[in-house]
Amino acid sequence: MLTPQVETNNQLKGITDKLSSTVDIGVIALLFYKSRLYIAAFFLISFFIAFLYLRYSQPVYESRAVIQINDANRAENVLQLNSFSENDNALSEAIEQIRSKVFLKRVVEKLDISVNYFSQGTFKSNELYKSSPFLVKINAKNKNFFGQKIYVELNEGLTGGVIKYGNQSLNFVINQWLKTNDFDINIFLNTEFDFEHIKSFKKENDVVYFSVSDADAVTAQLQGKVEIRVLSDLAKTIMVKVRDVNSAKATDVVNAIIDEYLNYDVERKSESSRNILFFIDSQLNSVYNELKNNESDLQKFKKEKNFSDKEGQLSSSEIMRYSTIEDQLMQVEMEEKIIAEIQNNISKNKSVDVYQLVSLISGTEYESVIKEITQNIQKLLSEKENMLYALTPNSESIKQINYQIENQKRLLIESLDAVRMKYKTRYKNLLERSSDFKSKFNQKPEDEVEFSRLNRVHSISEKYYTMLLEKKTEFSISKAGYVSKNIILERALGAGGQVSPSKQKSVLVAFLISFLFSAGLVFVRYILHDKIYSLNDITKYSSGNVTLLGVIPKYNNDIPVSQLVVDKNPKALISEAFRTVRTNLGFIDNSEGSKIISVTSTISGEGKTFVAINIAGVLAFTDKKVVIIDLDMRKPKIHKGFGVENKKGMSTILTGHETVDDCLMNTSMENLQFITAGPMPPNPAELIISQKLIEVINYLKTKFDYIIVDNAPIGLVTDGITTIQLADYPIYVFRVGYSKRMFTQILDRLKNESRVTKLSVVLNDVDLTRKVYSYNYGYGYGYGYGSGNGYYSDDETLNRKKRNRKKQD
């Protein structure tokens, strides 16, 4: 006994063998035909589902705009200012900025799309974007309130109404604030529409509601709807696409994104100039006040000491040298003061404002010393800012950049200390040289020194104030240079195009699904298919050389009780098929004398009795005496075919109760007689293999030209083997779509083991109207009538002429 595993392996091997063998197109076409109702159901169901999907799914629209990224600041190029916002990857940076929640939240707040209005339908709700009869201003107090449907019913006079949410119902007045525990709300009419339009809308739409969403949640939803891709790296163009269930909303959102990006980009890029201008403005006030005080002190000193600018004059060369020393002294003192200011800011704030450093060190001698450090700090800060779009402040990458920034800060402080010490030494030397010149003045030394000090302080403050004014002008021009930075090449115009659901895609998907299910069904049926459909199946699955006697077409009319059809319409197609079988019998054995024709099949229902009776009929037409004997004693049918009782027959003859002549019965045809099976004996197999059967057959040979034996199915019992071995024409019957392929193995056993060398095959119940696979039926049959030689009934001839006219048309 086979184990389940072995049985499974055998089944898999059988399936593999079928797949590896030649694919039978005819069988596949037949299986498609037999599965036509299932296939039609697949297509109907798939297309019905596609119809429902197209009818009730929410349409999605897409709007798009194109923007060109231009990263050049022309004002900075003219002024040759050091730009701390250089970025070699401007396209990637722009895409990430637009995708960021920080930026998209600005768009949400600008369009105020946190509040959505809807008209409730039977199956779905339609968004009333810019078409709601009323608008609301709302301040939510409870987060659980977000997402709830708030129904609004306006009264007839449009002066107020009722709002409903949850289990609560509240009255409101138009354009007046209503305060609740969950929210404060002010409902007012949409000024875009007049009263008549609102009343008409109210009649057409019974249920109108709105819902409020959290700004962060709306931003997250918008982030999923936005798609950005690079159109051209060389042209630096990007396309912004937005998908939404409302076409007008999609258009407004995509236009708001590109407009807001221009503003956002200007703000971000001009941030350095804005910070520098803020610092300069704060310094100008203090420096102006200090300059004013210095001038007042200087005038007061001159007045009190009666000090004239002309006193204490030196020679022209000495004055020039003294002036140069004084200028150098003031320059050193001013730059040392700037360094002190920077160090003071660092010590107080524990941080470095790079933008303030830019304004302070511009034009100084030590600018080149710390310029590289400040640029490194700015580069690290920019990298940190970009990384914060995707990383948290506590991530390892951010910590690493913070560590690098601190190292640069320490390096900056040490450089400033070194520069300051250098200026102190230089200032000391210049002060000594200045003192030598002061000793030559006519005034008192202390007055000369005080005047020189006051004059020097005034000059430093004046130059510092002038420098700040110049820098303010330069950075104001730089800030104005960001106005036309990026260019909008294409705006979203009109309503967005519908992208979902797509009719073409839905129909294509429905077709593909139906086709795949249909192909899958046919494939499974082909794998499990084990029926015979053509003579080709018999020859392919039978290892022996089997004679193909002919095929019997499907009889579409009701078969009479006698099963004899060749006498009803001799010119019919099925009659010609049996005449072809009769003709082919002559090729098997054309010798003189009485012949035995033994007909059998594998199981009951394959049509062996039908074939036997009609072969007898066509032989009787040739004026040959024919007798049919029924040896299927277990399930006799001959007596039913000719409408007689089965009281006597072969069983009574073989047991000696009746003679052959007593059991011979006549039919409606002159030369055709038959012997029924008789009452069922307890031992039919023993009777059939007895010598008495041979005696009966020999006796019948003396009276008839053909003895046709209707045997029991040989696949169920072995009763028919005896007569098959005795027969001159042993015939094995298969039925299309009924007989299994494994039945062909019995043919091999009959030829090899039972030595039935003349065994021939008749294929019964062939539907010749199926042209796709009928090419396998032609052998041994088609040449007899297929060339239009007149063996058709009148109805068939008429149908044939109609088909020929259609082909010609």
ABEGO torsion letter per residue (X at the ends): XBBAAAAAAAAAAAAAAAAABBBBAAAAAAAAAAAAAAAAAAAAAAAAAAAAAAAABBBBBBBBBBBBBBABBAAAAAAGBBBAABBABAAAAAAAAAABAAAAAAAAAAAGAABBBBBBBAABBBBBBGABABBBBBBBABAAABGBBBBBBBBAAGAEEBBBBEABBBBBBBGBBBBBAABBBBBBBBAABBAAAAAAAAAABABBBBBBBBAAAAAAAAAAABBBBBABAAAGBBBBBBBBABAAAAAAAAAAAAAAAAAAAAAAAAAAAAAAAAAAAAAAAAAAAAAAAAAAAAAAAAAAAGBBAABGBBBAAAAAAAAAAAAAAAAAAAAAAAAAAAAAAAAAAGBBBAAAAAAAABGBAAAAAAAAAAAAAAAAAAAAAAAAAABBAABAAAAAAAAAAAAAAAAAAAAAAAAAAAAAAAAAAAAAAAAAAAAABABBAAAAAAAAAAAAAAAAAAAAAAAAAAAAAAAAAAAAAAAAABBBABBBBEBBBBAOBBAAAAAAAAAAAAAAAAAAAAAAAAAABABBABAAAAAAABABBBBBAEBBBBBABBBBAAGBAAAABAABAAAAAAAAAAAAAAAABABBEBBBBBBBBABBGAGAAAAAAAAAAAAAAAGBBBBBBBABAABBAAAAAAGBBAABEAAAAAAGABBAAAABBBBABAABBBBBAEBBBABAAAAAABAAAAAAAAAAAAABABBBBBBBBAAABAAAAAAAAABABBBBBBBBGABBAAAAAAAAAAAAAAGBAABBBBBBGBBAABAAAAAAAABGAAAAAAAGAGBBBAAAAAAAAAAAAAAAX
